[in-house]
């Protein structure tokens, strides 16, 4: 496939804009928070490339969670935006729904411009033969100025939360730009329990396109 400069800009923005996959319909309790930091390494050529992400949430009120999403790939592309999450369902419902509004900026190949995002989220705690877990689904519309494109995204996270040292996690992320193909990322991973609410993440990332088909992902999650 031959990429034009415009197509490359869109591709970098779409594939470089994935969150850690921990967003969802659950809100943080007032005064509580969550922090995630991950690094994914790729080797499309002789040099290893990296993509880093920082994701944070804070419960300003019981029904209002504020957050920050920062993502950068070797200074070639990335974004930073703040968001607010509000519930769309009562806190005692088994099926949770929420809306998230975000705004910030993105950069690609030296170009910087504004971005805006709206997300509808669904979440549910489940019980399986492997123990308790959760399902989180996020459908988002993202508009990035500079390329004047609207990106549709759908992300799905399946995770286990049993009281043990290791729990499996599966993240599926998709993105689509009008008149272009569907891009996707699948990341099976393991969460290793640490001290003081820390969980270490180790995973293998499989991407449909640039920069390479596979990557190794490392990071941590922490509740506080």
Order of alpha helices (4+ residues) and beta strands (2+ residues): alpha-beta-beta-beta-beta-beta-beta-beta-beta-beta-beta-beta-beta
